[in-house]
Amino acid sequence: MRSSGGRTSVHRLAAIGLTLALSAPAVANTFTFLTPSGAGSNGVQLQASATFVTSADQVTVTLVNLSSNPGSIGEALGRVVFDTNVVSAGSASMLVTPAANYISIAKDDSVTAGACCARWQLNRNGSIYELTGRAGKGAGGTGPGYLILGSGPYTNANGSIAGNRPHNPFIDTSATFTLAIAGVTSDTTISGVVFGFGTDASSNVAAAVPLPATAVLFLPGLAALVAVARRKAASVSPRHVALGTPSA
């Protein structure tokens, strides 16, 4: 089971990296981070990705909540921390509105379009940035709002999601933030990524090792991996597959 899960993660990373490699501009650098396998507790798996594209004085951040049918607000993605390794002279704090779709979840788990628009806060401490929706306000005027909720249906949603006026509306699955950060270039690298789930600081998950998605580096490597996998598949004897026993 563990081996199968590893292959699934590799395939998911490859698919994300290939898409970004084909779409990323030549004057930008792209990095994708995923939550590690097994993140979460009490039977709840926390899953998210963060893709960073660095270019001249700009970082574009796309956050995706990869979970489905969440049960509580603790599974909503509300924060990401990252290090640009560049000390900017820009503002230490600002509000950022993402490109996103919005939904509201009613008490009966039904879904309607949510009111626009989210305003997440970007905080800077040296070269380290925090992008958070925990400081925002929901439609009810109090508490964190516009966190990123995984895909539905929302039949598992408890009262922290369904009909919760302070927490509604939510960002539907993904959001893209365009951040103006002076000093960033296409050579800037991103590190130290930490995801934050829920409405408090207790549910933070350090990201797994990043996958660079530049076309020049990624595509030859992907082709090599496919070739190796095919050779291994071709070299396995039918007897070992059927019986799982060592040869004499």
N, C-alpha and C positions, 0 to 999 in steps of 0.2 A: 504493500500500500504506500509505503514511504517513497519507494522508487517511482511509482506511478505519479504521485503528487509532485515529485521533483520534475518529472518530464512535463507535466501540465504547466508548471511555473515557467520552465524554459520555453515552452511553446508560446505561452502568453507574452513573455518578454520579447521573444523573437517577432511575434506579430506586431506588437506595439513599436518595437524598434524599426521594423521594416517600413511601417506606415510613416513614421516620423522621418526616417532617412530619405524617403522618396519625396516628402513634402517640405522638408526644412530648406530654407534659403541658403545659398552658398556662403553668405556673409554672417551666418549665425552658427551657434553651437547648441546642441540639444542633449539633454540628460533626462532620463526617466528613472524614477524611484518607486519601489513598491513596498508595502508593508511586508514584513517577513512572514513566512508560513507559521501558523499557530498563534499569531497575535490575538490577544483577547483573553477572556476568562469566563468561567461559569457557563461553558458551552456556547458562548457568543464569540464568533470570529470577526475581528475587525479587519477590513480589507479596503485599501485605497491606493491610488497612484498619484504621483505628482510629476508633471513634465515641465521642465524649465528650458526656455529658449533664450540664450543670451546674444545680444547684438549691441550696436553702438548706443550706449546710454539707456539701455532698455532690457528688462527681463520680463518675458511672458510666462505666466504660471498657469497651467491647466490642472485643476484638482478634480479627481473622479472618485466617487464613493462606489466601490465595486461590490458592496453587499447587496442583498435583495431581501425583500419582505422584512424590514427591520422591526424589532420588537419595542425598542425604547430609544429615547433621545441620546443615550450613551453610545449608540451606533452611528449617530450623525457626525459627519466630518466638520469640525469647526475651527481648525487651526493648522498651520504648517509653519515650521521654523526652518530657515536655510541660511547657509553662509556663502556669500559671493566672493569671499577672499579679497574684496575691494572695499576700502574705507571711503565712503562717499561724503561729499560736502553738502548733500541735499538735506531736506527736512528730516527730522528724527521721527516724525509721526504724520500720517496723512490718511484720509479716507479714500477708498478705491471701490468703484462700482464695476462688477464683472459683467461679462457677456454670459447670460444664463437664462434658463427658463424657471418659472416659479410655480409651485403647487401648494395647495392647502389640503390638509387631511381632516375630514369631519369625524365626529364621534362614531358614526356608523362605518368608518373606514373608507368612505367615498372620497374621490379626488376631484378637485376643481382647480381652475387656474388661480394662481396666487397673485397678490398685488406686487407690482414692481416698485422699488428696486432695492437690492441689497447694497449696503455700504460697509464693507469690511475695513478694518483698521490695519494699516501697515506701520509697524514700529521698528526702529533701527537702533542697534547698540553696536557701534563700530562697524564691522563688516557683516554682522549677524542680523537677519531680519525675521520678524514675526508677522505673519499675515493671519488675522483672526476675525471671526464673526462672533466671538463670545462677548465682545464689547458692544455689539449692535443691539438694536431693539426690534422686537417682533411687532406684529400688527396691534397687539394689546398694549404696547407702550412700555412694557417692563421686561427685563430679562433678555438673554441672548436670543437672537432671531436670525433667520436666513442662513441656518446651517445647511450643509449639503447632505441630503437624504438619499440613501440607496434606492434602487428601483422597486416598484410595487409588484404584485398587489400588496396592500398594507393590512392584511387580515391578522397579522401578529401584533399590530401596533397597540401599545397600551396608552394610558391617559397622558403620558409625557409627549406623545405624538398626536394621537387622534383627538381632535377637538380641543387641543391645548392652545388657547388664544395667545399667550406670550411667545410660544415657540413657533407658531404658524405665522406666515407662510415659510416654506422651505425652498431652497434651491434644489431643483430636480436633477439629481445624479451628478452633474458636472458644472464647473464654472471656470471661465478663463479670465485672468486678471493681467492687465498690461501695466507694468510698473516702470516709471521713469526713475532710473538710478544712475546718477552721474558717475562716470569712470568705468562703467561696465563696457566691455568690448566683445567681439565675437570669439575671443580667446579666453574669456572668463569662464572659470569652472565653478560648479555648484557642489557643495558638500554639506555634511552635518545636518541632513534633513530629518526632521522629527514631525510626525503627524499627531494631531490632537483631536480626540473624539469627545463628544458630549459637551457639557456646559461648564466643566471645571477642569483644573489643571492636572487632575489625578490620572486621566486616561491618555497618556502620551505614549506613542510608539515610535521608536527609532526605525528609520527606513533601512531596507536591505541595501546591499551594494548596488550602485547605480549602473545603468546600461547606457553608455554613450551611443547616440543614434546618428552620427554623421555618416553620410552615404559612403564616403571613401573608405572608412575603416570598417563599417558594419557589414556591408554587402559581401565582400570577399570572405569574411569570417562566417557569415550565414551559409554561404555556398559550401565552405569547407565542412561545417557541421553536418549539413545535409549529406554530403558525400561520405563522411565517416559513418553516419547512421545507416546509410544504405549498405556499406561494406560489411558492417557488423551484422545487419539483418541477413545478408546473403550468406555469411559464414556460419550461422547457427544451424546445426544439424537437426533434422526432423525428430530424431530419437531423443535428443536433449529437450526439445520443446515438449514432446508428448509425455516423457517419463520423468524428466528432471533428475536423472541419475548420472553420476560420473562415468566416464568411459573406462573400460578395463585396462 
